[in-house]
Amino acid sequence: MPNVALFVTCLSDTLFPSVGQATVELLEHLGCEVTFPFEQTCCGQPAYNSGYHEETKKIAKHMIETFEQADAEYIVGPSGSCVMMMRDYPHLFQDDPVWGPRAEAHAAKTFELTQFIVDVLEVTDVGAKFPATATYHASCHMTRLLGIEAAPGKLLGNVDGLTMVPLANVHNCCGFGGTFSVKMPDVSVQMVDEKVESILQSGADVLIGADASCLMNIGGRLHKQGHPIKVMHIAEVLNEGVKQA
Amino acid sequence: MSMGIRLDEKFQDRRKDGIEDAFMRQAVSSAQNRLRDGRLDAAGELGDWEAFRDHSEEIRQHVLEHLDYYLYQLSENVSKRGGSVFFAETPEEANRYIREVVRSKQAKHVVKSKSMVTEEIGLNEALQEEGCTVVESDLGEWILQLDEDPPSHIVAPALHKDRDAVHETFTAHGYTGSNDPTELGRYARQELRKDFLKAEVGITGCNFAIAESGAVGLVTNEGNGRMVTSLPDTVISVMGMERVVPSYEEFEVLVNMLCRSAVGQRLTSYITTFAGTRAVGEVDGPEEFHLVIVDNKRSGILGTQFQSVLQCIRCAACINVCPVYRHIGGHAYGSIYPGPIGAVLAPLLDGYENYKELPYASSLCGACTEACPVKIPLHELLIEHRRVIVEEKRQSPFVERIAMKGFAVTASSPFLFEAAEHVAPFATSPFATSGHIEKGLPAWTDSKDLPQPNKQTVRDWFKKRGNVE
C-alpha cells in the first residue's frame, strides 16, 4: 500500500477544502494510505515569484523539514503549480551542501495528483461515472513546467458518461499568475475574459482544471458575470464520480 | 528611433492605451494565432525539434563562452576581404563612426535593410541630424517610417496595422491606388527602387556574422537586403556583438531555427551572405565595407546570471506566444524590444529606472520559455530581475516588502499559519455575501469574486475523521 503524505496546498486548505478532501478520498479509494503532516504551510511561491528568495528559503526549509518528519514514500498535492514550486526547491539551495541534498530528496518524491495516479499508481481508469459535458483548462505550470500533458486527459477520458469538449486557445494562460493578477489587474482581466469567452463557446456545462488557483481566477470571473458554468477541480470530478459509480 | 519609445507616458497608461485599442488587439491576436500555428508546423516538419533546440542552445552558448575568439576571427577575416571593422562600446561611438563614414562619402541618401540594433542605438536620428535622408527598405519598417510610428514587433514591425491602415499611409504619401495588397506592394517597390538607385550608402543589420569567412548573413523575405548590399558603393553592416557564429555549418542550423520560429517558413525567400568589398572580376558589391560591432552593455551581461539572454536570435517566437503582449501590444512596453525578450533585455540594456516594471508584466506562464528555439529560460530571467529589484536594488514597494516578510514569518510557523487560516473567515466576513467576497479587495474583487475562506479547513476535517497521525 503506497504511503502518501498529503500536500494540501494553502489555497485548497482554506478556500477550496472540498478539493483537499476529494484528494484524500480518491487516493484512499486507489489504495493509498494517506497521512496529513499538520505542520505544513504554503509552498512559498508568492514570495519566490515576487523576487523574495531569502524569504522563500525560510518557508522551503520549513516545508522540507515537515515532510521529512512525515517520512512518507510520496508527497502528493492537487496542484501543478504548487508541486512545481516544491520541485524547484533544489534551485534555491544550489550552493548549500546541507539543504541542497535535502531539497533534492524532497523534490524527487513530490508529485502532482494526476501525475501520481497515472505514472506512479499506473491507473488511468479510477472507476468513476460523471454524466456531464465538460472542458478542461490546462494550467501553465503543470503542462509547461512539470510537463504533465496527458495524465488529466487520460483520467477524464475514462470517466463514464463524461463528454469532454475542446477549449479554443487552450494553451493561453488564464491570467492568474499569482501576484500578477493583483499587480496588473488591467492585463490579467483581459486574459481571463478571453479564457471565459472560449469556455462559453465550448458549450461545456462544467469547467475542469487541476489547479485551484486558475479555477479561483476563472471561476471568480464567471461568478462575477453570473455565468452558470460549474467549476470543478479534477479531484472533485473523479472522487464524486467514484461515489456515483 | 532609439531604445526608449513613448517613455513620456507611464507603463500603466501605455498598457491602458494598448488594451483600449481594439483594432490593434484584433490584429495582434490573429497574427499570434497564425504565427504560432506556422511555427509548430514548421518545427514538427523538421523532425526532432527538441534535439535541434538543444543543438542550437549549445551553439549559442559555445559562441558566448568564446566570444572574444570568434569576434577576433571575424574581424581578421573582414579585414582580409577589404572591409573595416569598428568596435563600438556605446551607441554614441557607433553613431559617430557611421556618421563619419557617411560624411567622408559626402552622402546625402542612405538606404537601410531591417536592423533592430540600429533602432537600439538611434542611428536614423543620428544620420538625419547629419542632413541625410534615411530610408528603411523593409516594407514594414518603411510603412512605419512614413507614418512616424515606432515598431511594435521585432520581426513584423507593422503588425499593428492592416491593409486599410497601410492604404491610408500610402495615400498620404501620394499613392492613388486601391487597398489591394499586391497593388500596395507594387507601389512600395516602385518607390523604394528610386531610393536604392539614389543611395550612396547602404546600411544593414546582421542576423549572423560568420567568423571563419568574415561574411554577414541576412534573412529577408523581400530581397531588399540584396539591393542594399549590392547597389550603393558603400555598405555598412551593424551587429550586436553576440550575433556571430563560428562557420557556415552553425549558420545553417541557426538560420533554419530562425526562419521556422519567426515566420513558420523552412527558409525565408532570401538568405543572403556577403563578405567584404567588391573583388577584382566581381560585377557587384560595394567599393567600401564597414562592419560596426556594437557592445552597448552586452559585455556587461556576459558572465552574469543573465548571460543566456545573449543567446537570443531575435526570432520573436516568445513575443508571438505571450498572452500579455497579446492584450497590450508592442508599444506599451516602451522599448523597441517588446514582449518577454524585451522585458528581460530592456532593463539590462537601458537600466531599471525606465524598465523596472517590465519584468512584472508576465504571469510567468512559461509560454515564452517553451517557444524559444535557443532555450533561453525567459520566465526564470524575469523572476531573476524581480529578485534583483527586491534584494539588490531594494526598490520593491514598501507595502509589498512588509507583506512578504509577514508572509514568510507566517508560512514558516505552523502555529501562526493555522491561526491565520482560522482568522481569515472572520476577517473577511464583512465583505462576504452567501459564501463569496464580492468587494473590498479592489485589485481582485473589481473584476472577480472570491470564495470566502472556509471555517473548516481540510486539516480540521482530516483531524475530525480520526486519522490523526
Boltz contact constraints between the chains, C-beta under 6 A:
constraints:
  - contact:
      token1: [A, 8]
      token2: [B, 458]
      max_distance: 6.0
  - contact:
      token1: [A, 13]
      token2: [B, 457]
      max_distance: 6.0
  - contact:
      token1: [A, 13]
      token2: [B, 458]
      max_distance: 6.0
  - contact:
      token1: [A, 14]
      token2: [B, 421]
      max_distance: 6.0
  - contact:
      token1: [A, 14]
      token2: [B, 424]
      max_distance: 6.0
  - contact:
      token1: [A, 14]
      token2: [B, 453]
      max_distance: 6.0
  - contact:
      token1: [A, 14]
      token2: [B, 457]
      max_distance: 6.0
  - contact:
      token1: [A, 15]
      token2: [B, 451]
      max_distance: 6.0
  - contact:
      token1: [A, 15]
      token2: [B, 453]
      max_distance: 6.0
  - contact:
      token1: [A, 17]
      token2: [B, 454]
      max_distance: 6.0
  - contact:
      token1: [A, 17]
      token2: [B, 457]
      max_distance: 6.0
  - contact:
      token1: [A, 17]
      token2: [B, 458]
      max_distance: 6.0
  - contact:
      token1: [A, 20]
      token2: [B, 458]
      max_distance: 6.0
  - contact:
      token1: [A, 21]
      token2: [B, 461]
      max_distance: 6.0
  - contact:
      token1: [A, 35]
      token2: [B, 469]
      max_distance: 6.0
  - contact:
      token1: [A, 36]
      token2: [B, 462]
      max_distance: 6.0
  - contact:
      token1: [A, 38]
      token2: [B, 459]
      max_distance: 6.0
  - contact:
      token1: [A, 39]
      token2: [B, 414]
      max_distance: 6.0
  - contact:
      token1: [A, 41]
      token2: [B, 411]
      max_distance: 6.0
  - contact:
      token1: [A, 41]
      token2: [B, 417]
      max_distance: 6.0
  - contact:
      token1: [A, 42]
      token2: [B, 411]
      max_distance: 6.0
  - contact:
      token1: [A, 47]
      token2: [B, 404]
      max_distance: 6.0
  - contact:
      token1: [A, 47]
      token2: [B, 407]
      max_distance: 6.0
  - contact:
      token1: [A, 49]
      token2: [B, 364]
      max_distance: 6.0
  - contact:
      token1: [A, 51]
      token2: [B, 386]
      max_distance: 6.0
  - contact:
      token1: [A, 51]
      token2: [B, 387]
      max_distance: 6.0
  - contact:
      token1: [A, 51]
      token2: [B, 389]
      max_distance: 6.0
  - contact:
      token1: [A, 51]
      token2: [B, 390]
      max_distance: 6.0
  - contact:
      token1: [A, 52]
      token2: [B, 390]
      max_distance: 6.0
  - contact:
      token1: [A, 52]
      token2: [B, 404]
      max_distance: 6.0
  - contact:
      token1: [A, 53]
      token2: [B, 387]
      max_distance: 6.0
  - contact:
      token1: [A, 55]
      token2: [B, 404]
      max_distance: 6.0
  - contact:
      token1: [A, 55]
      token2: [B, 408]
      max_distance: 6.0
  - contact:
      token1: [A, 58]
      token2: [B, 408]
      max_distance: 6.0
  - contact:
      token1: [A, 58]
      token2: [B, 412]
      max_distance: 6.0
  - contact:
      token1: [A, 59]
      token2: [B, 408]
      max_distance: 6.0
  - contact:
      token1: [A, 59]
      token2: [B, 411]
      max_distance: 6.0
  - contact:
      token1: [A, 59]
      token2: [B, 412]
      max_distance: 6.0
  - contact:
      token1: [A, 62]
      token2: [B, 412]
      max_distance: 6.0
  - contact:
      token1: [A, 140]
      token2: [B, 365]
      max_distance: 6.0
  - contact:
      token1: [A, 140]
      token2: [B, 366]
      max_distance: 6.0
  - contact:
      token1: [A, 144]
      token2: [B, 366]
      max_distance: 6.0
  - contact:
      token1: [A, 144]
      token2: [B, 370]
      max_distance: 6.0
  - contact:
      token1: [A, 145]
      token2: [B, 366]
      max_distance: 6.0
  - contact:
      token1: [A, 172]
      token2: [B, 323]
      max_distance: 6.0
  - contact:
      token1: [A, 173]
      token2: [B, 323]
      max_distance: 6.0
  - contact:
      token1: [A, 173]
      token2: [B, 363]
      max_distance: 6.0
  - contact:
      token1: [A, 173]
      token2: [B, 365]
      max_distance: 6.0
  - contact:
      token1: [A, 177]
      token2: [B, 363]
      max_distance: 6.0
  - contact:
      token1: [A, 177]
      token2: [B, 364]
      max_distance: 6.0
  - contact:
      token1: [A, 180]
      token2: [B, 363]
      max_distance: 6.0
  - contact:
      token1: [A, 182]
      token2: [B, 443]
      max_distance: 6.0
  - contact:
      token1: [A, 182]
      token2: [B, 444]
      max_distance: 6.0
  - contact:
      token1: [A, 183]
      token2: [B, 360]
      max_distance: 6.0
  - contact:
      token1: [A, 185]
      token2: [B, 443]
      max_distance: 6.0
  - contact:
      token1: [A, 186]
      token2: [B, 15]
      max_distance: 6.0
  - contact:
      token1: [A, 187]
      token2: [B, 324]
      max_distance: 6.0
  - contact:
      token1: [A, 187]
      token2: [B, 327]
      max_distance: 6.0
  - contact:
      token1: [A, 189]
      token2: [B, 447]
      max_distance: 6.0
  - contact:
      token1: [A, 190]
      token2: [B, 19]
      max_distance: 6.0
  - contact:
      token1: [A, 190]
      token2: [B, 327]
      max_distance: 6.0
  - contact:
      token1: [A, 191]
      token2: [B, 323]
      max_distance: 6.0
  - contact:
      token1: [A, 220]
      token2: [B, 448]
      max_distance: 6.0
  - contact:
      token1: [A, 220]
      token2: [B, 449]
      max_distance: 6.0
  - contact:
      token1: [A, 220]
      token2: [B, 450]
      max_distance: 6.0
  - contact:
      token1: [A, 221]
      token2: [B, 448]
      max_distance: 6.0
  - contact:
      token1: [A, 223]
      token2: [B, 449]
      max_distance: 6.0
  - contact:
      token1: [A, 224]
      token2: [B, 448]
      max_distance: 6.0
  - contact:
      token1: [A, 224]
      token2: [B, 449]
      max_distance: 6.0
